[in-house]
Amino acid sequence: VNEIYTWDITYLPTTVKGEFLYLYLVMDIFSRKIVGWQVHDTQLSALAADLMTDICSREQIKPEQVTLHSDNGSPMKGATLLATLQELGIVPSFSRPSVSNDNPYSESLFKTLKYRSDYPEKPFAEISTARKWVAGFVDWYNNEHLHSGIKFVTPNQR
């Protein structure tokens, strides 16, 4: 636990055609626990840096304890995030260029999120609504969801 994290950003639809909200989501690979998340209206390296700073504080991460895996998106490779990771002592790890399936844990988690029976049928009208729904999902996922990849226990039980 708290050795290898994976993270990614997924789109959440809004009521404005062509505009999206962005869910930043970080998961511990061993326990499958969602250790941090935020919903924003833009994709920025600085927002990801804030999220990682918050996670390290809450999870009491020590320098050189965690490797953070991600794909090669611009927020993941942005200077602000990389500088913050270096300051926090987190080792970045990236998918191979042009390989779409190097981040399977994050992609599987996003599929679980978007195919959940209570996922809203209509797009999110406000960012606060999206944040409220994601908070409920994270609580369910970490505390109630019996995960097949970890012998049918919840991430928090693991």
Secondary structure, DSSP 8 states (H G I E B T S, - for coil): --SEEEEEEEEEEBSSTT-EEEEEEEEETTT--EEEEEEESS--HHHHHHHHHHHHHHTT--TTS-EEEE-S-HHHH-HHHHHHHHHHT-EEEE--TT-TTS-HHHHHHHHHHHTSTTS-SS-BSSHHHHHHHHHHHHHHHHHT--BGGGTSB-TTT-
